[in-house]
Amino acid sequence: MPVVFRLRGFRFFFYSNEGTPREPVHIHVEKGEAEAKFWLFPEVSVAYNDGYDARTLRELIEIVRENRDLIVRAWDEHFG
């Protein structure tokens, strides 16, 4: 599981095996027992949420938006 970055206790990562065919670019975010998945395009949106409240999801959406280029570069480098 390549970790793209960590921020405020959150781990932003993706799984090396992202399905066949591979899913579009997205990022998983985990902290404690909570995890969510965010699509990056056409706009950042929640794919699923397991444990985060609405306020935290809004915060995470903003963080993902601010780091979208970094996430896409890491995805492209990993999956080529």
C-alpha positions in Angstrom: 0.0 0.0 0.0 1.9 3.1 -1.2 1.4 5.9 1.2 1.3 9.2 -0.7 1.4 11.4 2.4 0.3 11.8 6.0 -1.3 14.8 7.5 -2.9 15.5 10.9 -2.9 11.8 11.7 -4.6 10.8 8.4 -2.8 8.4 6.1 -3.5 9.0 2.4 -2.8 5.9 0.3 -3.9 3.6 -2.4 -3.8 -0.2 -2.7 -1.3 -1.8 -5.1 -4.0 -4.1 -6.4 -6.7 -1.7 -7.4 -8.8 -4.2 -9.4 -9.0 -5.6 -12.9 -9.6 -3.5 -14.8 -8.0 -0.9 -12.6 -10.4 1.7 -11.1 -9.9 5.4 -12.0 -7.6 7.5 -9.9 -8.7 7.7 -6.3 -7.2 7.9 -2.8 -8.0 6.1 0.4 -7.8 7.9 3.8 -7.4 6.1 7.1 -7.2 7.2 10.7 -7.8 4.8 13.5 -10.6 2.5 12.5 -12.1 5.0 10.0 -11.5 4.8 6.3 -12.9 6.6 3.2 -12.2 6.5 -0.5 -12.3 9.6 -2.7 -12.6 9.8 -6.5 -10.4 12.6 -7.9 -12.2 13.2 -11.2 -14.2 14.9 -12.6 -14.3 16.5 -9.1 -13.3 15.2 -5.7 -16.1 13.2 -4.2 -16.6 10.5 -1.6 -16.7 7.0 -3.1 -17.4 5.4 0.3 -17.1 6.2 4.0 -16.7 4.0 6.9 -16.5 5.9 10.2 -16.0 9.6 9.4 -18.5 12.3 10.4 -19.7 14.9 7.9 -17.4 17.6 9.2 -14.3 15.3 8.8 -15.4 14.3 5.3 -15.6 18.0 4.3 -12.1 18.5 5.7 -10.8 15.5 3.8 -12.4 16.6 0.5 -10.5 19.9 0.8 -7.2 18.2 1.6 -7.6 15.9 -1.3 -8.5 18.8 -3.6 -5.4 20.7 -2.4 -3.2 17.7 -3.1 -4.8 16.3 -6.2 -1.7 16.9 -8.4 0.6 15.1 -5.8 -1.8 12.1 -5.7 -2.1 11.8 -9.5 1.7 11.9 -9.8 2.1 9.2 -7.2 -0.6 7.1 -8.9 1.1 7.5 -12.3 4.5 6.6 -10.9 3.2 3.5 -9.2 0.9 2.2 -11.9 2.9 3.6 -14.8 
